[in-house]
Amino acid sequence: MAVPPTCRPLEVYLESLRKLKTRDGEFDTILPGHGPPLPKAFLADQIACVESILDGTCKGETYQSFAGTPSRAKHGSATVAFDPGNLRVKK
């Protein structure tokens, strides 16, 4: 198992990041579900990281985690863990 089977496709996460970015005038700090608070500037790096995974310019590297062996990609201050087999919504 690369990541928990209940994880949504990476493109769904990108949609959420973009929605949050449209409201960045309303906040200065992001309070993620895990880890320390982040400056709102982090959003740009996170979006760029996910976009590079989805467009194939970043392949990521496999690593061991509590969730198995997902791939991980980095861009600026952002790191995204993802399942290469779960990038897009299945139609």
C-alpha distance (Angstrom), angle and dihedral (degrees) to the residues before:
residue distance angle dihedral
M1 . . .
A2 3.80 . .
V3 3.81 97.7 .
P4 3.81 132.8 -11.4
P5 3.82 109.8 -61.6
T6 3.81 91.4 -125.9
C7 3.83 92.8 64.7
R8 3.78 114.6 118.0
P9 3.83 119.8 -125.6
L10 3.79 116.0 -81.9
E11 3.81 92.5 -114.2
V12 3.83 88.9 61.8
Y13 3.80 88.7 55.1
L14 3.82 89.2 51.1
E15 3.81 90.1 54.3
S16 3.81 89.6 53.2
L17 3.81 92.2 48.7
R18 3.79 91.2 50.6
K19 3.82 91.7 49.9
L20 3.79 90.2 50.9
K21 3.83 90.4 48.6
T22 3.83 90.5 57.0
R23 3.82 87.6 61.4
D24 3.80 98.5 44.7
G25 3.80 91.0 116.0
E26 3.80 86.8 70.3
F27 3.81 98.2 60.7
D28 3.81 144.1 28.3
T29 3.79 100.3 -161.3
I30 3.80 134.1 47.7
L31 3.80 117.1 -144.3
P32 3.82 103.7 -157.3
G33 3.79 123.9 -160.9
H34 3.79 88.9 -108.0
G35 3.78 133.9 17.2
P36 3.79 130.5 30.2
P37 3.82 126.1 -44.1
L38 3.81 113.8 -78.2
P39 3.81 132.9 -150.2
K40 3.80 113.9 -108.7
A41 3.82 88.8 -115.7
F42 3.82 85.5 74.1
L43 3.83 88.4 75.4
A44 3.80 92.9 71.2
D45 3.82 91.7 54.5
Q46 3.80 92.5 45.0
I47 3.81 92.0 50.0
A48 3.82 91.8 47.3
C49 3.80 90.5 49.2
V50 3.81 94.0 51.6
E51 3.81 91.8 44.2
S52 3.82 90.9 52.7
I53 3.80 90.7 51.5
L54 3.80 92.0 49.0
D55 3.81 95.2 45.8
G56 3.80 91.4 48.2
T57 3.80 97.9 -117.3
C58 3.81 89.7 115.5
K59 3.80 120.5 45.3
G60 3.80 97.8 178.6
E61 3.78 127.2 -149.2
T62 3.79 130.2 -94.3
Y63 3.80 117.5 -113.0
Q64 3.79 138.1 172.1
S65 3.81 117.0 -105.4
F66 3.80 140.1 156.3
A67 3.83 86.4 -90.4
G68 3.80 95.4 55.2
T69 3.79 124.0 -101.6
P70 3.81 109.9 -27.5
S71 3.78 124.2 163.4
R72 3.78 120.9 -106.2
A73 3.80 130.1 -153.5
K74 3.80 129.7 -174.1
H75 3.79 133.8 -154.4
G76 3.80 121.5 170.2
S77 3.80 107.1 -49.3
A78 3.82 93.2 -14.7
T79 3.79 130.5 96.2
V80 3.80 121.0 -176.4
A81 3.80 124.4 -166.3
F82 3.80 112.3 -156.1
D83 3.78 146.7 161.1
P84 3.84 109.4 -117.5
G85 3.81 87.5 -149.7
N86 3.81 93.3 56.2
L87 3.79 105.8 51.8
R88 3.78 101.9 118.8
V89 3.78 137.9 33.1
K90 3.79 109.7 -95.0
K91 3.80 110.9 -121.2
